[in-house]
Amino acid sequence: MIKVRIPLLFLSLVLGLTCTFAQREVPVLKDRVTDFTNTLDFNECRSLELRLKRFEDSTSTQIAVLLVSSLNGSDIFDFSMKVFDENKIGANSKNNGVLIVVAKDDHKIRIMVGYGLEGVLTDALTTQIIDRDIK
């Protein structure tokens, strides 16, 4: 009986730590467009990257796009907030960043907006953008 409990206890501990680590892992965004799903081809990525750079240059608003396959059970709001905060999207002084997260296999999309843009990009407007333009 003891021989069975020790391996099961060890396995439970290892799986628990693995799941906890997987939920906390936040991708580092090195570009304006990060596609872990290979949904966008090279030209689409490049075109979107250039458009976002031009927009940032003209407005100082930084927009990042992240495509992941799945959130692995994580809440899209919490995940998006962690990615937004840890990657420091937007200018610190203006807090004017925008992060668009698409969890392809989960069929979830979230637009995370910095406090400096909340008056312009309201929850109602971001929901409309998701429904009308992204989906």
C-alpha positions as CSV (number, residue, x, y, z in Angstrom):
1,M,0.0,0.0,0.0
2,I,2.8,2.4,0.9
3,K,4.6,1.6,-2.4
4,V,1.6,2.7,-4.4
5,R,1.0,5.9,-2.4
6,I,4.5,7.3,-2.8
7,P,4.6,7.2,-6.6
8,L,1.0,8.6,-6.8
9,L,1.9,11.4,-4.4
10,F,5.1,12.2,-6.4
11,L,3.1,12.1,-9.7
12,S,0.4,14.4,-8.2
13,L,3.1,16.8,-7.0
14,V,4.9,16.9,-10.3
15,L,1.7,17.4,-12.3
16,G,0.5,20.1,-9.9
17,L,3.8,22.0,-10.3
18,T,3.7,21.6,-14.1
19,C,0.2,22.9,-14.3
20,T,1.0,25.8,-12.0
21,F,4.1,26.7,-14.0
22,A,2.2,26.4,-17.3
23,Q,-0.5,28.8,-16.1
24,R,2.1,31.4,-15.0
25,E,4.2,31.3,-18.2
26,V,3.8,34.6,-20.0
27,P,5.3,34.9,-23.5
28,V,7.8,37.7,-24.2
29,L,6.7,39.8,-27.1
30,K,9.7,40.8,-29.2
31,D,7.6,42.1,-32.1
32,R,4.3,43.9,-32.5
33,V,2.9,40.7,-34.0
34,T,3.6,37.3,-32.3
35,D,1.9,34.3,-33.9
36,F,2.5,31.0,-32.1
37,T,-0.3,29.4,-34.2
38,N,1.2,30.0,-37.7
39,T,-2.2,31.4,-38.8
40,L,-0.6,34.4,-40.5
41,D,1.9,33.8,-43.3
42,F,5.1,35.8,-43.5
43,N,3.7,38.5,-45.7
44,E,0.6,39.0,-43.5
45,C,2.8,39.3,-40.4
46,R,5.2,41.7,-42.1
47,S,2.4,43.9,-43.4
48,L,0.6,44.0,-40.1
49,E,3.9,44.7,-38.3
50,L,4.6,47.7,-40.6
51,R,1.1,49.1,-40.3
52,L,1.3,48.9,-36.5
53,K,4.7,50.6,-36.5
54,R,3.4,53.4,-38.7
55,F,0.5,53.8,-36.4
56,E,2.7,53.9,-33.3
57,D,5.1,56.4,-35.0
58,S,2.2,58.8,-35.8
59,T,0.2,58.4,-32.5
60,S,2.6,57.0,-29.9
61,T,0.0,54.3,-29.2
62,Q,1.6,50.9,-29.2
63,I,-0.5,48.0,-30.4
64,A,0.7,44.4,-30.0
65,V,-1.0,41.3,-31.4
66,L,-0.6,37.8,-29.8
67,L,-2.0,34.6,-31.3
68,V,-1.8,31.5,-29.2
69,S,-3.3,28.1,-29.7
70,S,-4.9,27.7,-26.3
71,L,-5.0,29.3,-22.9
72,N,-4.8,25.9,-21.3
73,G,-7.7,26.6,-19.0
74,S,-6.6,30.1,-18.0
75,D,-9.0,33.0,-18.1
76,I,-8.4,35.2,-21.1
77,F,-8.7,38.4,-19.1
78,D,-6.2,37.3,-16.6
79,F,-3.8,36.0,-19.2
80,S,-4.1,39.2,-21.3
81,M,-3.5,41.4,-18.3
82,K,-0.3,39.4,-17.4
83,V,1.0,39.6,-20.9
84,F,0.2,43.3,-21.1
85,D,1.8,44.1,-17.8
86,E,4.9,42.0,-18.1
87,N,5.7,43.2,-21.6
88,K,5.0,46.8,-20.7
89,I,3.0,47.6,-23.7
90,G,2.6,51.3,-24.4
91,A,4.5,54.3,-23.2
92,N,4.9,54.4,-19.4
93,S,4.0,58.1,-19.1
94,K,0.9,57.7,-21.2
95,N,-0.1,54.1,-20.5
96,N,-1.4,54.0,-24.1
97,G,-0.9,50.4,-25.1
98,V,-3.3,48.0,-26.6
99,L,-2.9,44.2,-26.7
100,I,-5.0,42.0,-28.9
101,V,-5.0,38.3,-27.7
102,V,-6.5,35.6,-29.9
103,A,-6.7,32.1,-28.4
104,K,-7.5,30.3,-31.6
105,D,-8.5,26.8,-30.4
106,D,-10.4,28.3,-27.5
107,H,-12.3,30.7,-29.8
108,K,-11.5,33.6,-27.4
109,I,-10.4,37.1,-28.2
110,R,-9.6,39.9,-25.8
111,I,-8.5,43.5,-26.4
112,M,-6.6,44.8,-23.4
113,V,-6.4,48.6,-23.2
114,G,-4.0,50.7,-21.1
115,Y,-5.6,53.3,-18.7
116,G,-4.6,56.1,-21.0
117,L,-6.8,54.9,-23.7
118,E,-9.9,53.6,-21.8
119,G,-11.8,56.8,-22.6
120,V,-11.3,56.2,-26.4
121,L,-11.4,52.3,-26.5
122,T,-14.2,51.5,-24.2
123,D,-15.3,47.9,-23.4
124,A,-18.3,48.4,-25.7
125,L,-16.1,49.6,-28.6
126,T,-13.6,46.8,-28.2
127,T,-16.4,44.3,-28.1
128,Q,-17.7,45.8,-31.3
129,I,-14.3,45.7,-32.9
130,I,-13.9,42.0,-32.0
131,D,-17.4,41.1,-33.3
132,R,-17.3,43.2,-36.5
133,D,-13.7,43.2,-37.5
134,I,-11.7,40.4,-35.9
135,K,-14.1,37.4,-35.9
